[in-house]
Amino acid sequence: MLGIGFFELLFILILALIFIGPEKLPELAGRLGKIIAEIKNEADKLDESIHQKPDD
């Protein structure tokens, strides 16, 4: 996962909890998840269109 270990991930989550706060963290995580899913979907579409065989 991008070379991030357990302790680095834990450190990032603790910093996010401190700076963002426990009230907004679930909302932010949900939005981030949706954005990542949209990016993955668009990347899959692009990959499919690149590897699609042309019609003769």
Protein Blocks (a to p, Z undefined) as FASTA:
>chain_A
ZZiafklmmmmmmmmmmmnopklmmmmmmmmmmmmmmmmmmmmmmmmmmmpccdZZ
